Structure formats: structure tokens, C-alpha cells
Amino acid sequence: MGQNDQLIAYLKAQRGKPFKLGEHDCFTFTNGAWRAMHGVGYADHFVGRYADLGPKGFAKLMLECFNTTDIIQAFDDGLHRVQTFPPKGALVATKNARPYFTGYALGIAMGVTAVFLGDDDMVYMPIDQIEGAWTWR
């Protein structure tokens, strides 16, 4: 099964799951998508450690795990920023969806749309609403 098939299978398995911080949120969702495609997530060292933290604790954990409290800077430092149209499976960020502590919602590029988590299920947004996209270095 290729990366595209693995991503589609992962997304199908996520349908209808409600948002729950620390269990099914934008980090766990996008990290799981990358794990399905690449065998490892981009934030395995971070996911699952923040469910009970407030904003200050979350920022402290971000600093510990990513050496910055700015999520865009963290991705720029650890991943490859896409300067053109993001390929399918790229990590994307937007301010136009549920942002929580980072100021951004994280999703996965799917072509002309990107998939994000809503309250009760996945939501698709036009790709022109993203503020950044990243792939593996």
C-alpha cells in the first residue's frame, strides 16, 4: 500500500471522531497521518503530553520539545517549508479553524483542500486558507 492509500485509510478511520484535547486534536490527528504515511510522526515526542496543561504549561512543553513557543518556527526549524502548492499529505497550518494554544489549527493537504478537525468530525477548507505547509526535510 502506497503513502496515498495509507493516508486515505487513516482519514477514513478518523471519520466521526469528536475533538478531544490530548486524544484527538490537531496534533494527534496530523501526527497520526504522518505516521500512517511515513512510519513515524513529526511530533511523536510531543503528542499526548499536553492534555492537562494550561497555556503556560503548553508553552513550556513547546519550548522543551521544539526549542521555541512559536509553532510556525518549530515547523520551519524541523521540517521543509513548501514554497509552492503543497503536495498531498503535507502538514498545513491555518488561523481559520480551531487554533487552541498555538494560534493555528493543523491539518493535512489533500489537493485543492486541506483536512482539519472540527468539533465532531473532519472539515475540509480550501488550500488558499492555509498560512504554511511543510514536508519532511
C-alpha positions, 0 to 999 in steps of 0.5 A, spaced: 500 500 500 502 506 497 503 513 502 496 515 498 492 509 500 495 509 507 493 516 508 486 515 505 485 509 510 487 513 516 482 519 514 477 514 513 478 511 520 478 518 523 471 519 520 466 521 526 471 522 531 469 528 536 475 533 538 478 531 544 484 535 547 490 530 548 486 524 544 484 527 538 486 534 536 490 537 531 496 534 533 494 527 534 490 527 528 496 530 523 501 526 527 497 520 526 497 521 518 504 522 518 505 516 521 500 512 517 504 515 511 511 515 513 512 510 519 513 515 524 510 522 526 513 529 526 511 530 533 511 523 536 515 526 542 510 531 543 503 528 542 499 526 548 503 530 553 499 536 553 492 534 555 492 537 562 496 543 561 494 550 561 497 555 556 503 556 560 504 549 561 503 548 553 508 553 552 513 550 556 512 543 553 513 547 546 519 550 548 522 543 551 520 539 545 521 544 539 526 549 542 521 555 541 513 557 543 512 559 536 509 553 532 510 556 525 518 556 527 518 549 530 515 547 523 520 551 519 526 549 524 524 541 523 521 540 517 521 543 509 517 549 508 513 548 501 514 554 497 509 552 492 502 548 492 503 543 497 503 536 495 498 531 498 499 529 505 503 535 507 502 538 514 498 545 513 497 550 518 491 555 518 488 561 523 481 559 520 479 553 524 480 551 531 487 554 533 487 552 541 494 554 544 498 555 538 494 560 534 493 555 528 489 549 527 493 543 523 491 539 518 493 535 512 493 537 504 489 533 500 489 537 493 485 543 492 483 542 500 486 541 506 483 536 512 482 539 519 478 537 525 472 540 527 468 539 533 465 532 531 468 530 525 473 532 519 472 539 515 475 540 509 477 548 507 480 550 501 488 550 500 488 558 499 486 558 507 492 555 509 498 560 512 504 554 511 505 547 509 511 543 510 514 536 508 519 532 511 526 535 510 
